[in-house]
Amino acid sequence: MPRSLSYAIVLTLFATFSAAAQSESSAPPPQASSQDATPPAEAKKPKKVWTNENVSSATGTVSVVGDSKNQPKPPSSKPPNAQYVASVRKQLEKLQGQIADIDKQLVDLKKFSEGESSTSASGVKLNKRYEREPIEVQMRALQAQKKDLESKVDALLDEARKKGVESSQLR
């Protein structure tokens, strides 16, 4: 019994508040008391947008987009550690050598699938085993390996750049 009574009270309050809200929203907005008040749009002068053609005719200072606090920091005058640069260079050479090997394997597989002879000297690889996978599957696997190695190279270059090493120092 008390539960149904509480529901009835809640519903009554809800109906009362919704009716009051509807009556307030349907009331007309109050009229402006004075006619000589200017609308705010006329009070503000619109800003001039300059293009490349008319920027030379501008007088005074020209505002540049951006915050002077967020300017990039100048590179530090302290050169990066030579040992770090040498290790990064060595890692890059290793990764680029692996990428070159994969490129050679891809060329061999492509030529083999087209019926041409292999680029290796004798065409016989005694230290290689027989592959049962189709050539397309082998090529996709090699391309995935190449993509992985390239992402490692990019990550290594990004890390070196963040530590202040220029790309010219890694060549």
N, CA, C and O of each residue as an XYZ file, in Angstrom:
684
protein
N       0.803     -1.196      0.000
C       0.000      0.000      0.000
C       0.847      1.262      0.000
O       0.552      2.163     -0.785
N       1.884      1.389      0.830
C       2.695      2.601      0.833
C       3.434      2.793     -0.506
O       3.698      3.924     -0.914
N       3.758      1.704     -1.171
C       4.468      1.814     -2.434
C       3.581      2.475     -3.482
O       4.052      3.344     -4.216
N       2.331      2.093     -3.569
C       1.427      2.684     -4.545
C       1.151      4.147     -4.210
O       0.945      4.964     -5.107
N       1.147      4.471     -2.936
C       0.965      5.853     -2.524
C       2.156      6.714     -2.949
O       1.980      7.845     -3.402
N       3.357      6.177     -2.800
C       4.548      6.943     -3.204
C       4.585      7.128     -4.716
O       5.016      8.175     -5.200
N       4.133      6.110     -5.477
C       4.063      6.255     -6.928
C       3.073      7.348     -7.315
O       3.330      8.124     -8.236
N       1.950      7.409     -6.618
C       0.940      8.411     -6.913
C       1.467      9.815     -6.633
O       1.178     10.744     -7.386
N       2.233      9.978     -5.563
C       2.797     11.292     -5.228
C       3.819     11.713     -6.275
O       3.840     12.865     -6.709
N       4.660     10.777     -6.674
C       5.679     11.078     -7.685
C       5.022     11.472     -8.997
O       5.442     12.446     -9.623
N       4.004     10.742     -9.427
C       3.315     11.065    -10.672
C       2.638     12.425    -10.592
O       2.650     13.177    -11.567
N       2.051     12.751     -9.455
C       1.403     14.045     -9.286
C       2.420     15.176     -9.380
O       2.181     16.181    -10.050
N       3.552     15.007     -8.708
C       4.603     16.028     -8.782
C       5.130     16.191    -10.198
O       5.363     17.312    -10.652
N       5.318     15.082    -10.894
C       5.813     15.123    -12.264
C       4.845     15.867    -13.171
O       5.264     16.694    -13.982
N       3.545     15.577    -13.041
C       2.530     16.240    -13.853
C       2.493     17.739    -13.551
O       2.312     18.553    -14.456
N       2.664     18.100    -12.279
C       2.633     19.513    -11.892
C       3.813     20.266    -12.493
O       3.651     21.350    -13.053
N       5.001     19.680    -12.369
C       6.192     20.361    -12.895
C       6.189     20.444    -14.409
O       6.633     21.447    -14.967
N       5.698     19.413    -15.090
C       5.681     19.463    -16.549
C       4.664     20.490    -17.041
O       4.909     21.161    -18.044
N       3.546     20.623    -16.365
C       2.553     21.624    -16.752
C       3.104     23.024    -16.533
O       2.867     23.917    -17.347
N       3.841     23.228    -15.436
C       4.414     24.541    -15.164
C       5.488     24.885    -16.192
O       5.599     26.033    -16.620
N       6.268     23.899    -16.580
C       7.318     24.138    -17.573
C       6.720     24.471    -18.934
O       7.260     25.312    -19.653
N       5.620     23.830    -19.297
C       4.985     24.121    -20.565
C       4.403     25.523    -20.578
O       4.476     26.211    -21.596
N       3.830     25.955    -19.471
C       3.222     27.289    -19.435
C       4.303     28.367    -19.504
O       4.089     29.429    -20.088
N       5.476     28.089    -18.901
C       6.558     29.076    -18.958
C       7.159     29.157    -20.355
O       7.512     30.245    -20.812
N       7.281     28.025    -21.038
C       7.898     28.032    -22.357
C       6.959     28.591    -23.413
O       7.426     29.065    -24.448
N       5.657     28.553    -23.190
C       4.724     29.068    -24.185
C       4.499     30.565    -24.037
O       3.860     31.173    -24.897
N       5.005     31.174    -22.972
C       4.828     32.608    -22.777
C       5.686     33.361    -23.793
O       6.810     32.952    -24.085
N       5.143     34.484    -24.341
C       5.912     35.230    -25.333
C       7.111     35.912    -24.671
O       7.039     36.282    -23.499
N       8.212     36.082    -25.410
C       9.383     36.736    -24.836
C       9.093     38.207    -24.584
O       8.311     38.816    -25.313
N       9.711     38.785    -23.563
C       9.453     40.197    -23.264
C       9.977     41.093    -24.382
O      11.001     40.811    -25.004
N       9.239     42.189    -24.619
C       9.604     43.147    -25.659
C      10.768     43.999    -25.184
O      10.937     44.221    -23.985
N      11.571     44.475    -26.131
C      12.673     45.379    -25.783
C      12.086     46.705    -25.331
O      11.149     47.207    -25.952
N      12.619     47.283    -24.260
C      12.049     48.497    -23.689
C      12.418     49.739    -24.494
O      11.657     50.707    -24.510
N      13.555     49.729    -25.152
C      13.934     50.925    -25.906
C      14.261     50.545    -27.345
O      14.841     49.491    -27.606
N      13.889     51.401    -28.251
C      14.096     51.172    -29.675
C      15.490     51.575    -30.127
O      15.960     51.090    -31.157
N      16.178     52.464    -29.375
C      17.468     52.965    -29.834
C      18.631     52.019    -29.497
O      19.775     52.341    -29.822
N      18.386     50.881    -28.868
C      19.471     49.925    -28.591
C      19.856     49.240    -29.897
O      18.993     48.732    -30.614
N      21.155     49.226    -30.207
C      21.613     48.615    -31.458
C      21.897     47.135    -31.220
O      22.345     46.757    -30.137
N      21.644     46.318    -32.199
C      21.935     44.895    -32.050
C      23.455     44.690    -31.921
O      24.232     45.481    -32.456
N      23.872     43.651    -31.225
C      25.295     43.448    -31.007
C      26.070     43.171    -32.291
O      27.275     43.417    -32.328
N      25.434     42.675    -33.331
C      26.142     42.393    -34.575
C      26.620     43.683    -35.241
O      27.692     43.711    -35.845
N      25.822     44.755    -35.132
C      26.214     46.017    -35.739
C      27.275     46.724    -34.906
O      28.058     47.506    -35.444
N      27.313     46.465    -33.615
C      28.262     47.133    -32.740
C      29.689     46.648    -33.001
O      30.631     47.435    -32.908
N      29.860     45.371    -33.326
C      31.201     44.844    -33.575
C      31.547     44.986    -35.042
O      30.745     44.683    -35.925
N      32.748     45.451    -35.278
C      33.241     45.580    -36.649
C      33.813     44.224    -37.070
O      34.626     43.650    -36.346
N      33.403     43.711    -38.218
C      33.911     42.404    -38.629
C      35.413     42.477    -38.917
O      35.924     43.486    -39.401
N      36.091     41.394    -38.609
C      37.528     41.347    -38.844
C      37.804     41.167    -40.321
O      37.055     40.497    -41.032
N      38.878     41.768    -40.770
C      39.285     41.684    -42.163
C      40.129     40.426    -42.352
O      41.048     40.158    -41.577
N      39.809     39.671    -43.379
C      40.590     38.486    -43.714
C      41.468     38.845    -44.901
O      40.977     39.265    -45.949
N      42.766     38.676    -44.725
C      43.713     39.038    -45.770
C      44.061     37.816    -46.608
O      44.209     36.708    -46.092
N      44.187     38.037    -47.891
C      44.625     36.983    -48.796
C      46.027     37.322    -49.284
O      46.569     38.380    -48.965
N      46.599     36.424    -50.049
C      47.952     36.658    -50.562
C      48.012     37.875    -51.483
O      49.039     38.550    -51.556
N      46.922     38.152    -52.179
C      46.928     39.265    -53.128
C      46.927     40.618    -52.429
O      47.593     41.543    -52.895
N      46.198     40.759    -51.324
C      46.071     42.083    -50.720
C      46.835     42.236    -49.402
O      46.644     43.235    -48.709
N      47.685     41.286    -49.038
C      48.438     41.421    -47.801
C      49.512     42.507    -47.910
O      49.927     43.069    -46.896
N      49.960     42.801    -49.116
C      50.980     43.844    -49.275
C      50.405     45.233    -49.001
O      51.154     46.148    -48.661
N      49.111     45.403    -49.141
C      48.498     46.705    -48.893
C      48.117     46.892    -47.428
O      47.566     47.934    -47.072
N      48.391     45.922    -46.579
C      48.041     45.999    -45.163
C      48.935     47.005    -44.463
O      50.133     47.092    -44.732
N      48.331     47.763    -43.561
C      49.111     48.713    -42.771
C      49.153     48.240    -41.338
O      48.205     47.611    -40.869
N      50.204     48.521    -40.649
C      50.325     48.117    -39.252
C      50.889     46.713    -39.131
O      51.547     46.212    -40.043
N      50.627     46.094    -38.008
C      51.160     44.762    -37.768
C      50.204     43.700    -38.292
O      48.990     43.903    -38.339
N      50.762     42.588    -38.677
C      49.974     41.473    -39.181
C      50.025     40.368    -38.143
O      51.105     39.959    -37.717
N      48.862     39.885    -37.737
C      48.782     38.822    -36.749
C      49.078     37.490    -37.413
O      48.571     37.199    -38.496
N      49.895     36.690    -36.762
C      50.238     35.375    -37.274
C      49.543     34.338    -36.406
O      49.540     34.439    -35.179
N      48.958     33.346    -37.050
C      48.246     32.315    -36.328
C      49.242     31.486    -35.535
O      50.286     31.100    -36.059
N      48.934     31.217    -34.303
C      49.790     30.383    -33.469
C      50.177     31.102    -32.203
O      50.001     32.313    -32.073
N      50.694     30.358    -31.297
C      51.099     30.889    -30.011
C      52.610     30.890    -29.940
O      53.251     29.900    -30.291
N      53.181     31.989    -29.493
C      54.635     32.080    -29.426
C      55.199     31.133    -28.372
O      56.386     30.809    -28.409
N      54.375     30.688    -27.443
C      54.832     29.749    -26.420
C      55.060     28.360    -27.010
O      55.879     27.594    -26.504
N      54.339     28.040    -28.073
C      54.411     26.704    -28.654
C      55.393     26.611    -29.817
O      55.303     25.678    -30.615
N      56.311     27.537    -29.931
C      57.303     27.492    -30.991
C      58.223     26.300    -30.759
O      58.506     25.962    -29.609
N      58.698     25.654    -31.828
C      59.603     24.526    -31.638
C      60.907     24.981    -30.995
O      61.411     26.071    -31.264
N      61.428     24.127    -30.151
C      62.663     24.466    -29.462
C      63.841     24.364    -30.429
O      63.875     23.467    -31.271
N      64.792     25.264    -30.313
C      65.953     25.151    -31.182
C      66.750     23.907    -30.813
O      66.779     23.502    -29.651
N      67.395     23.306    -31.805
C      68.153     22.101    -31.500
C      69.260     22.397    -30.496
O      69.861     23.472    -30.496
N      69.506     21.421    -29.653
C      70.506     21.629    -28.618
C      71.894     21.713    -29.240
O      72.188     21.055    -30.238
N      72.724     22.523    -28.640
C      74.071     22.692    -29.167
C      74.950     21.501    -28.811
O      76.031     21.336    -29.375
N      74.493     20.674    -27.884
C      75.245     19.494    -27.473
C      75.077     18.395    -28.531
O      73.952     17.978    -28.808
N      76.173     17.926    -29.119
C      76.051     16.881    -30.139
C      75.668     15.552    -29.495
O      76.007     15.300    -28.339
N      74.962     14.698    -30.241
C      74.563     13.412    -29.685
C      75.789     12.518    -29.447
O      76.855     12.727    -30.026
N      75.607     11.548    -28.605
C      76.669     10.625    -28.249
C      77.136      9.867    -29.499
O      76.317      9.288    -30.213
N      78.440      9.871    -29.764
C      78.994      9.222    -30.955
C      78.796      7.718    -30.895
O      78.589      7.080    -31.928
N      78.855      7.144    -29.705
C      78.668      5.705    -29.557
C      77.222      5.326    -29.905
O      76.983      4.298    -30.539
N      76.268      6.153    -29.491
C      74.864      5.900    -29.812
C      74.640      5.987    -31.318
O      73.941      5.156    -31.898
N      75.238      7.001    -31.949
C      75.088      7.173    -33.399
C      75.658      5.966    -34.128
O      75.062      5.486    -35.093
N      76.808      5.469    -33.676
C      77.431      4.310    -34.319
C      76.561      3.062    -34.163
O      76.437      2.274    -35.101
N      75.958      2.876    -32.987
C      75.121      1.693    -32.778
C      73.849      1.769    -33.623
O      73.399      0.759    -34.165
N      73.283      2.946    -33.731
C      72.081      3.108    -34.565
C      72.429      2.867    -36.026
O      71.682      2.208    -36.749
N      73.563      3.400    -36.455
C      74.011      3.198    -37.842
C      74.202      1.704    -38.126
O      73.819      1.224    -39.193
N      74.787      0.971    -37.182
C      75.022     -0.463    -37.353
C      73.690     -1.209    -37.441
O      73.529     -2.098    -38.277
N      72.735     -0.850    -36.580
C      71.420     -1.493    -36.609
C      70.704     -1.208    -37.930
O      70.058     -2.090    -38.496
N      70.826      0.030    -38.417
C      70.192      0.382    -39.692
C      70.795     -0.411    -40.847
O      70.073     -0.891    -41.721
N      72.128     -0.548    -40.849
C      72.784     -1.316    -41.923
C      72.322     -2.768    -41.905
O      72.092     -3.361    -42.959
N      72.186     -3.343    -40.713
C      71.733     -4.728    -40.589
C      70.315     -4.878    -41.127
O      70.033     -5.799    -41.894
N      69.423     -3.973    -40.726
C      68.034     -4.039    -41.184
C      67.928     -3.810    -42.686
O      67.149     -4.484    -43.361
N      68.704     -2.864    -43.218
C      68.657     -2.597    -44.655
C      69.226     -3.767    -45.452
O      68.775     -4.034    -46.565
N      70.218     -4.472    -44.890
C      70.742     -5.678    -45.537
C      69.683     -6.767    -45.592
O      69.559     -7.462    -46.600
N      68.918     -6.920    -44.515
C      67.839     -7.913    -44.502
C      66.761     -7.553    -45.517
O      66.204     -8.431    -46.176
N      66.470     -6.270    -45.640
C      65.468     -5.829    -46.620
C      65.965     -6.115    -48.037
O      65.185     -6.535    -48.892
N      67.256     -5.890    -48.291
C      67.822     -6.176    -49.618
C      67.751     -7.671    -49.925
O      67.455     -8.051    -51.058
N      68.019     -8.527    -48.932
C      67.922     -9.972    -49.141
C      66.495    -10.379    -49.483
O      66.272    -11.201    -50.372
N      65.543     -9.807    -48.783
C      64.137    -10.127    -49.055
C      63.752     -9.660    -50.454
O      63.011    -10.348    -51.155
N      64.255     -8.482    -50.869
C      63.970     -8.004    -52.227
C      64.499     -8.979    -53.274
O      63.829     -9.246    -54.271
N      65.713     -9.517    -53.046
C      66.292    -10.496    -53.990
C      65.432    -11.755    -54.033
O      65.189    -12.297    -55.111
N      64.974    -12.221    -52.887
C      64.134    -13.411    -52.850
C      62.808    -13.171    -53.569
O      62.295    -14.054    -54.258
N      62.261    -11.973    -53.402
C      61.007    -11.645    -54.092
C      61.202    -11.635    -55.607
O      60.347    -12.114    -56.352
N      62.327    -11.090    -56.058
C      62.611    -11.065    -57.500
C      62.761    -12.487    -58.024
O      62.235    -12.810    -59.089
N      63.478    -13.351    -57.283
C      63.642    -14.744    -57.694
C      62.298    -15.459    -57.793
O      62.030    -16.161    -58.768
N      61.457    -15.276    -56.779
C      60.151    -15.935    -56.798
C      59.271    -15.419    -57.934
O      58.538    -16.187    -58.557
N      59.345    -14.142    -58.196
C      58.541    -13.580    -59.286
C      59.003    -14.123    -60.630
O      58.187    -14.491    -61.474
N      60.327    -14.170    -60.825
C      60.848    -14.715    -62.085
C      60.505    -16.193    -62.216
O      60.176    -16.657    -63.308
N      60.579    -16.934    -61.120
C      60.245    -18.355    -61.154
C      58.778    -18.558    -61.518
O      58.441    -19.464    -62.279
N      57.909    -17.713    -60.972
C      56.486    -17.856    -61.278
C      56.181    -17.487    -62.725
O      55.201    -17.968    -63.295
N      57.005    -16.646    -63.315
C      56.819    -16.270    -64.721
C      57.506    -17.244    -65.668
O      57.360    -17.129    -66.885
N      58.253    -18.201    -65.126
C      58.896    -19.213    -65.962
C      60.296    -18.840    -66.390
O      60.882    -19.531    -67.223
N      60.854    -17.767    -65.849
C      62.206    -17.362    -66.216
C      63.218    -18.054    -65.309
O      62.860    -18.652    -64.294
N      64.486    -17.960    -65.696
C      65.532    -18.595    -64.895
C      65.819    -17.753    -63.652
O      65.504    -16.564    -63.599
N      66.414    -18.389    -62.672
C      66.716    -17.734    -61.410
C      67.916    -16.808    -61.570
O      68.714    -16.967    -62.493
N      68.037    -15.839    -60.663
C      69.170    -14.913    -60.717
C      70.407    -15.494    -60.056
O      71.494    -14.928    -60.179
N      70.261    -16.611    -59.358
C      71.442    -17.209    -58.748
C      72.301    -17.836    -59.839
O      71.804    -18.157    -60.919
N      73.573    -18.006    -59.560
C      74.550    -18.420    -60.574
C      74.209    -19.792    -61.172
O      74.116    -19.917    -62.393
N      74.026    -20.803    -60.351
C      73.793    -22.140    -60.886
C      72.315    -22.506    -60.911
O      71.916    -23.433    -61.616
N      71.517    -21.797    -60.158
C      70.101    -22.112    -60.097
C      69.791    -23.207    -59.096
O      68.623    -23.471    -58.809
N      70.826    -23.853    -58.559
C      70.638    -24.916    -57.597
C      71.106    -24.411    -56.240
O      72.209    -23.883    -56.105
N      70.273    -24.577    -55.266
C      70.619    -24.148    -53.914
C      70.637    -25.391    -53.039
O      69.592    -25.896    -52.628
N      71.825    -25.866    -52.766
C      71.943    -27.109    -52.011
C      71.580    -26.933    -50.550
O      71.133    -27.886    -49.911
N      71.760    -25.752    -50.009
C      71.468    -25.540    -48.602
C      70.016    -25.146    -48.357
O      69.640    -24.876    -47.216
N      69.209    -25.109    -49.383
C      67.790    -24.749    -49.243
C      66.940    -26.002    -49.288
O      67.317    -27.001    -49.901
N      65.793    -25.942    -48.637
C      64.897    -27.094    -48.641
C      63.754    -26.849    -49.622
O      63.547    -25.729    -50.090
N      63.037    -27.890    -49.915
C      61.915    -27.820    -50.827
C      60.713    -27.200    -50.120
O      60.394    -27.587    -48.996
N      60.054    -26.262    -50.751
C      58.891    -25.594    -50.180
C      57.623    -26.146    -50.813
O      57.524    -26.260    -52.035
N      56.673    -26.479    -49.985
C      55.384    -26.970    -50.487
C      54.362    -25.852    -50.613
O      53.297    -26.050    -51.197
N      54.669    -24.707    -50.083
C      53.727    -23.586    -50.147
C      53.715    -23.007    -51.560
O      54.744    -22.988    -52.236
N      52.563    -22.539    -51.997
C      52.516    -21.880    -53.309
C      53.376    -20.610    -53.306
O      53.637    -20.015    -52.260
N      53.798    -20.225    -54.484
C      54.694    -19.076    -54.623
C      54.026    -17.803    -54.139
O      54.684    -16.945    -53.550
N      52.723    -17.665    -54.379
C      52.013    -16.465    -53.933
C      52.045    -16.345    -52.413
O      52.189    -15.245    -51.879
N      51.912    -17.470    -51.718
C      51.936    -17.458    -50.261
C      53.331    -17.074    -49.768
O      53.481    -16.300    -48.823
N      54.358    -17.639    -50.434
C      55.732    -17.300    -50.060
C      56.010    -15.815    -50.282
O      56.666    -15.167    -49.466
N      55.502    -15.283    -51.398
C      55.721    -13.867    -51.699
C      55.008    -12.980    -50.674
O      55.561    -11.967    -50.245
N      53.793    -13.350    -50.280
C      53.078    -12.565    -49.275
C      53.802    -12.591    -47.931
O      53.851    -11.584    -47.225
N      54.361    -13.744    -47.586
C      55.100    -13.844    -46.324
C      56.353    -12.971    -46.373
O      56.680    -12.295    -45.398
N      57.047    -12.984    -47.498
C      58.240    -12.142    -47.634
C      57.880    -10.656    -47.603
O      58.602     -9.852    -47.013
N      56.775    -10.296    -48.231
C      56.349     -8.893    -48.210
C      55.971     -8.461    -46.797
O      56.222     -7.320    -46.410
N      55.367     -9.367    -46.023
C      55.031     -9.040    -44.633
C      56.304     -8.853    -43.811
O      56.379     -7.954    -42.973
N      57.323     -9.718    -44.056
C      58.598     -9.560    -43.365
C      59.255     -8.236    -43.736
O      59.815     -7.550    -42.881
N      59.183     -7.885    -45.009
C      59.778     -6.628    -45.470
C      59.077     -5.440    -44.825
O      59.725     -4.481    -44.406
N      57.762     -5.505    -44.747
C      57.001     -4.417    -44.131
C      57.361     -4.281    -42.654
O      57.475     -3.166    -42.144
N      57.541     -5.406    -41.965
C      57.922     -5.392    -40.553
C      59.310     -4.769    -40.378
O      59.525     -3.961    -39.475
N      60.240     -5.149    -41.244
C      61.593     -4.587    -41.158
C      61.588     -3.083    -41.437
O      62.309     -2.328    -40.785
N      60.778     -2.650    -42.401
C      60.694     -1.221    -42.712
C      60.102     -0.443    -41.540
O      60.519      0.684    -41.272
N      59.139     -1.030    -40.846
C      58.572     -0.337    -39.680
C      59.608     -0.253    -38.560
O      59.637      0.729    -37.819
N      60.463     -1.281    -38.428
C      61.541     -1.225    -37.437
C      62.539     -0.127    -37.786
O      63.032      0.570    -36.899
N      62.840      0.027    -39.073
C      63.750      1.089    -39.507
C      63.149      2.455    -39.186
O      63.840      3.340    -38.681
N      61.872      2.619    -39.477
C      61.199      3.895    -39.189
C      61.201      4.202    -37.695
O      61.441      5.340    -37.291
N      60.932      3.179    -36.871
C      60.919      3.380    -35.424
C      62.313      3.749    -34.923
O      62.454      4.597    -34.041
N      63.336      3.118    -35.480
C      64.708      3.412    -35.079
C      65.098      4.836    -35.468
O      65.755      5.539    -34.700
N      64.691      5.256    -36.662
C      64.984      6.624    -37.104
C      64.234      7.646    -36.255
O      64.788      8.697    -35.931
N      62.986      7.361    -35.890
C      62.220      8.273    -35.040
C      62.859      8.416    -33.662
O      62.956      9.517    -33.120
N      63.291      7.293    -33.109
C      63.926      7.339    -31.792
C      65.217      8.153    -31.847
O      65.503      8.944    -30.948
N      65.992      7.950    -32.913
C      67.242      8.695    -33.051
C      66.961     10.181    -33.236
O      67.674     11.020    -32.685
N      65.934     10.510    -34.002
C      65.585     11.918    -34.224
C      65.174     12.581    -32.917
O      65.518     13.737    -32.669
N      64.437     11.852    -32.079
C      64.013     12.411    -30.794
C      65.188     12.646    -29.859
O      65.127     13.500    -28.975
N      66.246     11.892    -30.056
C      67.431     12.064    -29.221
C      68.415     13.069    -29.811
O      69.514     13.244    -29.283
N      68.031     13.728    -30.899
C      68.844     14.800    -31.453
C      69.797     14.369    -32.548
O      70.676     15.145    -32.924
N      69.659     13.161    -33.075
C      70.532     12.686    -34.142
C      69.896     13.068    -35.475
O      68.724     12.781    -35.717
N      70.666     13.705    -36.321
C      70.166     14.066    -37.653
C      70.345     12.892    -38.586
O      71.211     12.043    -38.376
N      69.520     12.848    -39.623
C      69.582     11.715    -40.560
C      70.899     11.698    -41.332
O      71.342     10.637    -41.771
N      71.527     12.857    -41.502
C      72.804     12.892    -42.222
C      73.915     12.225    -41.417
O      74.905     11.768    -41.990
N      73.763     12.164    -40.105
C      74.765     11.518    -39.264
C      74.668      9.993    -39.315
O      75.600      9.300    -38.907
N      73.560      9.473    -39.807
C      73.353      8.032    -39.840
C      73.720      7.420    -41.176
O      73.549      6.216    -41.365
N      74.214      8.210    -42.098
C      74.564      7.667    -43.421
C      75.998      7.279    -43.488
O      76.461      6.805    -44.526
